């Protein structure tokens, strides 16, 4: 049960960090450059989305810490790679991001996902703790 709980927290971290990346990208295209912050109109919706994205990052870190209690680091860390694929697929699929699919990017994402599947296809072994001599 603890491995399942850990993977659930790891996937929660992946979803939150992916949402945060997309939200930050959306917001930063609507906010002025730093040198124009004092003179430009500030889109309050974009500021709210950036704030929510920062909160999503914080919650993602909390999920990650909880995942590390139950999942071996090598397995858990590979699961984070799912966020690369998720962000790419959503950014290229959703029209407001104005990103495009490409063969090379899609192939790269497919290879990353193949790696995640390869790493996580074997049953996890219980961690071995050694006492100090």
C-alpha positions in Angstrom: 0.0 0.0 0.0 2.8 2.5 0.8 4.3 2.2 -2.8 0.9 2.9 -4.2 0.5 5.9 -1.9 3.9 7.2 -2.9 3.2 6.9 -6.6 -0.1 8.7 -6.1 1.8 11.6 -4.4 4.4 11.5 -7.2 1.7 11.8 -9.8 0.1 14.6 -7.8 3.4 16.4 -7.9 3.6 15.8 -11.7 0.1 17.2 -12.3 0.7 20.2 -10.1 4.1 21.1 -11.5 2.7 20.7 -15.1 -0.2 23.0 -14.4 2.1 25.5 -12.8 4.3 25.5 -15.9 1.4 26.1 -18.2 -0.1 28.7 -16.0 3.2 30.6 -15.8 3.6 30.5 -19.5 0.1 31.8 -20.1 0.6 34.6 -17.5 4.0 35.8 -18.6 2.7 36.3 -22.2 0.1 38.7 -20.7 2.3 40.7 -18.3 4.7 43.5 -19.2 8.5 43.1 -19.3 10.1 44.1 -16.0 11.4 47.4 -17.4 7.8 48.4 -18.1 6.2 47.3 -14.8 5.8 50.9 -13.5 4.3 52.3 -16.7 2.3 49.5 -18.3 -1.2 48.2 -17.6 -1.0 45.2 -15.3 -3.4 42.3 -16.1 -4.7 41.4 -12.7 -6.0 38.0 -14.0 -2.4 37.2 -15.1 -1.1 38.2 -11.7 -3.7 35.9 -10.1 -2.7 33.0 -12.3 1.0 33.5 -11.5 0.2 33.5 -7.8 -1.9 30.3 -8.2 1.0 28.7 -10.2 3.4 29.5 -7.3 1.0 27.9 -4.9 0.8 24.9 -7.2 4.6 24.6 -7.2 4.5 24.7 -3.3 1.9 21.9 -3.2 3.9 20.0 -5.8 6.9 20.1 -3.6 4.8 18.9 -0.6 3.5 16.0 -2.7 7.1 15.2 -3.8 8.3 15.0 -0.3 5.5 12.7 0.7 6.2 10.5 -2.4 9.9 10.2 -1.4 8.8 8.5 1.9 7.4 5.5 0.0 9.0 5.3 -3.4 12.7 4.6 -4.2 14.3 7.7 -5.5 15.3 6.3 -8.9 11.7 5.3 -9.6 10.2 8.5 -8.2 12.5 10.7 -10.1 11.7 9.0 -13.4 8.0 9.7 -12.8 8.8 13.4 -12.8 9.7 13.1 -16.5 6.0 12.6 -17.2 5.6 16.3 -16.7 7.8 17.0 -19.7 5.5 15.0 -21.9 2.3 16.4 -20.3 3.5 20.0 -20.7 4.5 19.5 -24.3 1.3 17.7 -25.3 -0.9 20.3 -23.6 1.0 23.3 -24.8 0.9 22.0 -28.4 -2.8 21.0 -28.1 -4.3 24.0 -26.5 -4.7 27.0 -28.8 -3.9 29.8 -26.4 -0.2 28.6 -26.0 0.5 28.9 -29.8 3.0 26.0 -29.7 3.3 23.4 -32.4 3.9 19.7 -32.6 7.1 18.6 -34.3 8.4 15.2 -35.2 11.6 15.7 -33.2 9.8 16.9 -30.0 7.2 14.1 -30.3 10.0 11.5 -30.7 11.9 12.9 -27.7 8.8 12.8 -25.6 8.1 9.2 -26.7 11.6 8.2 -25.7 11.2 9.9 -22.3 8.0 8.0 -21.8 9.6 4.7 -22.9 12.3 5.3 -20.3 9.7 6.0 -17.6 7.9 2.7 -18.5 11.2 0.8 -18.6 12.3 2.0 -15.2 8.9 1.4 -13.6 7.9 -1.9 -15.3 9.7 -4.1 -12.7 8.3 -4.5 -9.2 10.0 -2.2 -6.7 12.2 -3.9 -4.1 11.9 -2.9 -0.5 14.7 -0.5 0.4 17.7 -1.9 2.2 18.9 0.0 5.2 22.3 -0.7 6.6 23.3 0.2 10.0 26.6 2.0 10.6 29.5 -0.4 11.6 
